[in-house]
């Protein structure tokens, strides 16, 4: 276990039980999500789909249909 992960778990252990459970559910959901994305991206058809989506996004940008993302406003 890394030092940072150990630190996170130590801080979580100091929380009330309800907060610990919420933290645990969040962590488990995040891990499951990462596993699902990894599985989806490993499929042969995902490369073609991502390439198609990228082409569509570039075409929309070239057509002037996109806007600059202003992160300072977030």
Secondary structure, DSSP 8 states (H G I E B T S, - for coil): --HHHHHHHHHHHTS-HHHHHHHHHHHHHHHHHHHHHHHHHHSHHHHHHHHHHHHHHHHHHHTT------GGG-
